[in-house]
Amino acid sequence: MIQKDSLERWTIDHSADLYGIRNWGTGYFDINPKGDVIITPHKDQKSSISLPDIIAGIKDRGLEMPVLLRISNILDRQICLLHDCFDQAIKNFGYTGKFKGVYPIKVNQQQQVVEEITKFGDQFDHGLEAGSKAELLAAISFMTNPNACLICNGYKDEEYVDLGLSALKLGLKCFLVIEMPSELELILERAKIIGVRPRIGIRIKLATRAGGHWTESGGDNSIFGLNISQVTEAVDQLKKHGMLDCLQLLHYHLGSQIPNIRDIRNAVVEACQVYAGLVGEGAPMGYLNTGGGLAVDYDGSHANFINSRNYTLDEYCADIIETVMETMDSKEIPHPNIITESGRATVAYYSVLLFNILDFSTKTPMPIPAELPADTSEKIINMLEVHDSLSLKNIQECYNDATFYRDDIREMFKHGEISLRERALAETIFWHIIQKINEEIPKLKHVPKEFNGIESALADIYYGNFSVFQSVPDSWAIDQIFPVMPIHRLHEAPDRRAIIADITCDCDGKIDKFIDPHSMRSTLPVHHLKDGEEYYMGVFLVGAYQETLGDLHNLLGDTNVVTIRINEEGDYEFTRELEGDSVADVLTYVEYNPKSMIQRVRATAERAVRQGLITAQERTTVMKAYEAGLRGYTYFER
């Protein structure tokens, strides 16, 4: 239960504080007076749309939950912010180079995302980064701006190199970045055959390392890039072939979510020294690619935590520009054009997973009987005495006694010494004791470590119509924290605490870590479910990596996807709808043939007719149901 002064009326501001929406939402998400989560994508903050209204529109169009909602304006706004902040820093410091934003396709490879970024980003000369042949082919098909950068990372075979060189011949500003020493010889050889002077970049291994999930991206043991000795060997090889003028870019990658600005600044300092050294070797250079790392403040704490960041976008841009400028000026080297591969910060806010709660289970025990049966076991009577005597002064003793009696009673049940109903009565009394202890815990000055898990032990389980493994795999795989909250009824005080379970048959299919203003909590405040009414929840900031990494656990496929654009006048339009996978779709992914399956089931049904198990008419009903199942959504349908 949520502890709150009963005389104080619950307001939407209480909900905003409870779920932290005004911290992690960065102005894009808030709560309206009706208690609905709203989206406000425009800078002037005049127009907003409520998520429940959008869900109503989705359902009117015949699509079911779960739905991945994309908001085009937010993606556009994030690109604007990145360029505006860098441009302002460049102006403030008198920096003479330019900023060149690049989106790494691997962060969200969906065609719709890449198309929107290249279309809207064209005005900023915003480019793309490809880490494989498939991504490079996708990038070439969308890039038309000769001033935008196309960065070719990843390990390269002859076909990859030829594609990059062909893009250069087509007029694209394509850089082939060397990840392994052997790639340079291949690039030079293919460039000579194709008849083009390549734009070459070198990725280096920095000694600098950063905190966070992806700390192995930096440091001497990084699996990507060249060490300093290999860099000088590459320079000598280019000189030998008379192609040192082709070396124009230095690249490094510190990590995907860097929470501490000092790590970012230290990496820039080190990279600048390498850049200056390459200029001293006679390379023209001109571009410094700082890679990814711009973090998303998932928990809204604005701190040096793994799911947050202790800096603003303005500070990030200013620190990079100032650091590069100081180093280059000290060595009288022209300021390079700065490239960042800020994928996570570009697309994370763009997508929201929406789902309904199908059911719940609760630990709330049945009432204790007013009188116990005459033959009740002494251990159960003792447990009831613990319940009746529990107070703040003896809370630890009562907890120890209750767990002792519970364990004894369970052993007695195993040996047939007490009945099923006696066991049930003992469990009821035990959970009443735990509830009373939980109510007393806030009054304790020092909480015993044994009590740490009580809140989560008492939590309800709310069963959400989604798959963790498909839609938020990082929540399961690396304990990534995403903002999760109800999207309506926020003018009401939440009266339950729950963890969120998905509909997979897997004990890991759950979300049981939630953001908190001070740290992290193991349960989420929620509202009781109302008969006949849907209860909707959202998982926010899921635009980065989640769609790409999702898997087919329990053959639950892609969700329905809806894209909207919110107009400045306050209305919105559905710009694209993609139906999620059908059962037949996901079966084909794992090598089933739906037509053959239908034929086999039809043969089984006909055999049942011959054996008199069903009638011919019943066979028709069975087959219709089977074929309808193959066409249906992989998720729960009302």
C-alpha positions, 0 to 999 in steps of 0.5 A: 500500500502507498503510505500517505496522509489520508487528509491530503488529497492525491493530485497529478503532481504527486503522481509526477513525483512518484513516477519521476516523469518530469525528470526522465521525460525531459519535457516530452512527457507529462500528466494532464489534469485528467490524470493521463500521460500526455506527449508534448513534442514541440519546443513551444509546449503548446500542443499535447496529446494524451496516450489514452486518446491515442490508444482509443484511436489505435483500437478504433483502427482495429489494432490490439495491444501491445503496440509500439508507439513512435512519435515522429516529432520527438525524433525530429526534435532530438536531431534538432537539439543535438545540432543546435547545441553543438552549433551554439558551442561552436559559436560561443568558443569561436570554433572554426570546424563544423559539427557533423551528426551521424546516426549509427544504424545498429541502434535501431535498424528499422527502415522507418527510423532510418528513413525519418532520420535521413529525411529530416536530418538532410537540413543539418547534413546528418549522416549515417554509420554502417557496421555491416554490409547490410547496413551499408546497403541500407544507408546508400539507398537513403543517403543523397546529401553529398555533405552528409558523412557516411561512416563505414565501421565494422570488419570489411571484406572485399564486397564491403570495401567495394560498396564503400568505394562505389558510394564515394564514386556516387558523390557520397562523403564515405569514409572507410574506417580501418578496424584491423591492420589487414583492412588497409591493404585491401582498401588500397588494392580495391581502390586502385582497381576501381579507380578512386582515391578513398577517404580513409579513417582509423579507429584507435584503441584508447587507454581511457576507459569509462564506467557503465554497461559498455566499459569494454568498448574502451581500453587496451583490451578493446576488441575493436580498433588499432593500437598506437603501434599499428596506427604508425604502421598504417601511416608508413604503409600509406606513405609507401603507397603515396596515399597519406592524403587519403587519411582524413578521419580519426575515430574512437568509441568509448561506450554506448551509455557514458554516465560521467562527463569526465570520462568523455572529456578524458577520452577527447583529450587523448584522441586529440593528441593522436589526431595532432600526431597524425597531422604531424606525420603529414596526414591532412585529416580534417575529421575527428569522430568521437563515436557514441556515448551520449547517455540517456537519463533513464532514471531521471536522477541526473547523476553518475549512475549506470542508467543516468548521466551527470551532464546536460546536452549543452555541457556535453557539446561544450566540453567536446568543442572546448577540449578539441579547440584547446589542444589544436590551438596549442599545436597550431592545427586547424580545428577538425570537423567533429562527428558524433555517433549519438544513436541512443540519445537520438532515438530512445525517446521516440518510442513507447511500448503500450500494453494492457494488464490482463490479470493479477495475483496477490499475496494479500491473505484471506482473513484469519478466522475468528476462532480456530478449529478445536484440533488446530496444531499447537504450532499454528496456535503459536504463530497466531500468538506471534501475530497478536503480540507483534509490536514495534519493540518486538518486531525482529523477534516476531519475524524470527518466530514466524519464519521458524513456525512456518518452516516447521509447519511446512515440514510437518505437512511434508510428513503428513502430520497436518492437513491441507487446510491446516497448512493453508491456515498457517500460511494465511497467518504468516502473511498477515504477520509479514504485512504487519511487519511491513507496516511497521518498517517505516517507523524503524530507525535501523531496518534489519537486513532480513526485512529488505525483501519484504516489500517485494515479497508482498507485491502483487503480480500484474500480468502485462500483455507483452514479452520482455524478451521481444520488446524490452530485452535489455531489461532482462539481459543487462538489467537496464532500467526503463521508466514504467508507469500507468498511463491513466488514472494518475489523479488517483492514489495508487493503492497497490504495489506490483511487479510486472510479468509478461505472458511468456512461460519464463520466470525471467519474463518480468520487470521487477526493477523500477526507477526511484528518485533516490535509487531503485525500487523492486516494486511499482506503485499501481492502481487496483484493477476495475472490473470491465475496464482496461488498465494500460501501462507504458514502458518509455525510452525504448527506441534504442536497441530494443527492437533490434535485439528482441527475440522470439521467446515463446514465439511471441513476435513483433508487436503492432507498430503505430507512428504518429505526428503531432501538429502544432495546432494540438491535433495529430495524425496516424502516419504509418501502421504496421501490423505485428507478426501473425502466428504463421509469420513467427512459425515461418521464422523458425522453419515451419510451413503453415500450409503443411501444418494445415494439411497435417491437421486436416488429415488428423481431423479426417481420421477422427471423422472416420473413427467417429470421434467428431462429425464432418461439421465439427471437422469444419469448425476445428479447421476454421479455428486452427486456420484462424489461429495461424492468422491471429496476433501472437499476443493475447486478444480480448 
